[in-house]
Amino acid sequence: MAGRQREFEQVINEHFARIHRAALLLTGNPWDADDLAQETFLVFARSRHRFGQRSRLYTWLYGILLNLEKRERRRRFRERRRIVEWHGRRQAWPETEPGAGWQLEWTEWKQSLWAQVATLPDGQRHALVLRFGEGLRYEEIAAVLGCPLGTVKSRIYNGLMALRAWCRQNESASDSIDFSVEGQ
């Protein structure tokens, strides 16, 4: 039992920082990123016996992270829709701000390119976060997402094209951003 505990602690020590960084890029919120990264390792702890070493451990952890993030995003969407319907209004749910200093961070986040990545469809968003946020190779992304290599390339290409279009609308931002797909 103590050996399993040490193995689990070793996995956390080796992989928590990169999983947390990806969670932050996906959520744009440090509190949600903390919760998502912790939940990823809780799921890992409960299901690590199913890891058949068909892939690398960190790609399996990314897969858990992405599944949890999609589930949480759907849950929040349903919750907001219910609240809006309950109130009989068809307007966006107001965002709450947790405290002083957060407003500046949140404003910077919303204005960043990663905020635009967060608006992309799940497949494109996940592929871009794993490629440019985490530096995974295309083959590793395909393993994480469980899809063919061509699909990964297509998602990255389409995501970059959407970001390029956004930058054209905001011309000052596009001058400093490299949208090349080189260095695969």
C-alpha positions in Angstrom: 0.0 0.0 0.0 2.8 2.4 0.8 4.4 1.7 -2.5 1.2 2.7 -4.3 1.1 5.9 -2.3 4.7 6.7 -3.3 4.0 6.0 -7.0 0.9 8.2 -6.8 2.9 11.0 -5.2 5.6 10.6 -7.8 3.0 11.0 -10.6 1.6 14.1 -9.0 5.1 15.6 -8.5 6.1 14.9 -12.1 2.9 15.9 -13.9 0.8 18.3 -11.8 2.4 21.5 -13.1 1.8 20.7 -16.8 -1.7 19.5 -16.1 -2.4 22.7 -14.1 -1.0 24.9 -16.8 -3.2 23.2 -19.5 -6.2 23.6 -17.1 -5.5 27.3 -16.8 -5.3 27.7 -20.5 -8.6 25.9 -20.9 -10.5 27.7 -18.2 -8.8 31.1 -18.1 -9.4 31.1 -14.4 -6.9 30.1 -11.7 -9.6 28.8 -9.3 -11.3 26.6 -11.9 -7.8 25.5 -13.1 -7.0 24.4 -9.5 -10.2 22.4 -9.2 -9.8 20.9 -12.7 -6.2 19.8 -12.1 -7.0 18.3 -8.7 -10.0 16.5 -10.1 -7.8 15.1 -12.9 -5.6 13.4 -10.3 -8.5 12.2 -8.3 -9.9 10.5 -11.4 -6.4 9.1 -12.1 -6.2 7.7 -8.5 -9.6 6.0 -8.9 -8.8 4.6 -12.3 -5.1 4.1 -12.6 -5.5 0.4 -12.7 -7.1 0.9 -16.2 -3.9 2.6 -17.5 -2.6 -0.1 -19.8 0.5 1.8 -20.8 -0.7 1.9 -24.4 0.3 5.6 -24.3 2.4 7.8 -22.2 1.1 8.6 -18.8 1.0 12.3 -19.4 -1.1 11.9 -22.5 -3.5 9.8 -20.5 -3.7 12.5 -17.9 -4.4 15.1 -20.6 -7.2 12.9 -21.8 -8.7 12.8 -18.4 -8.3 16.6 -18.1 -10.0 17.3 -21.4 -12.9 15.0 -20.6 -13.4 16.6 -17.2 -13.3 20.1 -18.8 -15.9 19.2 -21.4 -18.2 17.8 -18.8 -17.8 20.9 -16.6 -18.4 23.2 -19.5 -21.6 21.3 -20.4 -22.8 21.3 -16.8 -22.3 25.1 -16.5 -24.1 25.7 -19.7 -27.1 23.6 -18.6 -27.1 25.4 -15.2 -27.0 28.9 -16.7 -29.8 27.9 -19.2 -32.0 26.7 -16.3 -31.4 29.8 -14.3 -32.2 32.1 -17.2 -35.3 30.1 -18.0 -36.3 30.1 -14.4 -36.1 33.9 -14.3 -37.9 34.1 -17.7 -35.1 36.1 -19.3 -33.1 35.5 -22.5 -30.0 37.4 -21.5 -26.5 36.3 -20.6 -25.8 35.3 -17.1 -23.8 38.1 -15.4 -20.3 37.2 -14.4 -19.2 37.5 -10.8 -15.8 38.8 -9.8 -14.2 37.2 -6.8 -12.3 40.3 -5.5 -9.8 43.1 -5.7 -7.2 42.7 -8.4 -9.1 39.9 -10.1 -10.8 42.4 -12.4 -7.5 43.5 -13.9 -6.4 39.9 -14.4 -9.7 39.0 -15.9 -9.6 42.0 -18.3 -6.1 41.0 -19.5 -7.2 37.4 -19.9 -10.3 38.4 -22.0 -8.1 40.6 -24.2 -5.5 37.9 -24.8 -5.3 35.5 -27.6 -6.0 32.6 -25.3 -9.4 34.1 -24.6 -10.1 33.8 -28.3 -8.9 30.2 -28.2 -11.4 29.6 -25.4 -14.2 30.5 -27.7 -13.3 28.0 -30.4 -15.1 24.6 -30.7 -13.8 21.9 -28.3 -11.7 20.0 -30.8 -9.9 23.1 -32.1 -9.5 24.5 -28.6 -8.1 21.3 -27.1 -5.7 20.8 -30.0 -4.4 24.4 -29.8 -3.9 24.2 -26.0 -2.1 20.9 -26.3 0.1 22.1 -29.2 0.9 25.7 -28.3 0.2 25.8 -24.6 1.8 22.4 -23.7 4.2 21.9 -26.6 2.9 18.4 -27.5 3.8 16.9 -30.9 0.9 16.2 -33.3 1.2 12.4 -32.7 0.9 13.0 -28.9 -2.1 15.2 -29.4 -3.7 12.5 -31.5 -3.1 10.0 -28.7 -4.6 12.3 -26.1 -7.7 13.2 -28.2 -8.1 9.7 -29.5 -8.4 10.8 -33.1 -6.3 10.4 -36.3 -3.3 12.6 -37.0 -5.0 14.2 -39.9 -7.8 15.3 -37.7 -5.4 16.9 -35.3 -3.7 18.8 -38.1 -7.1 19.9 -39.4 -8.2 21.1 -36.0 -5.1 23.1 -35.5 -5.2 24.6 -38.9 -8.8 25.6 -38.6 -8.3 27.0 -35.1 -5.3 29.1 -36.4 -7.4 30.4 -39.3 -10.1 31.4 -36.9 -7.6 33.2 -34.7 -6.0 34.9 -37.8 -9.5 36.2 -38.8 -10.0 37.5 -35.2 -6.6 39.2 -35.4 -7.5 40.9 -38.7 -10.5 42.4 -37.0 -8.2 43.6 -34.2 -5.3 44.7 -36.4 -3.0 45.8 -33.6 -2.9 42.4 -32.1 -2.1 40.6 -35.3 1.2 42.4 -35.8 3.0 40.6 -33.0 1.5 37.1 -33.4 3.1 34.3 -35.5 0.4 32.0 -37.0 2.8 29.6 -38.8 2.2 25.9 -38.3 5.9 25.1 -38.7 7.8 23.3 -36.0 5.4 20.4 -36.0 
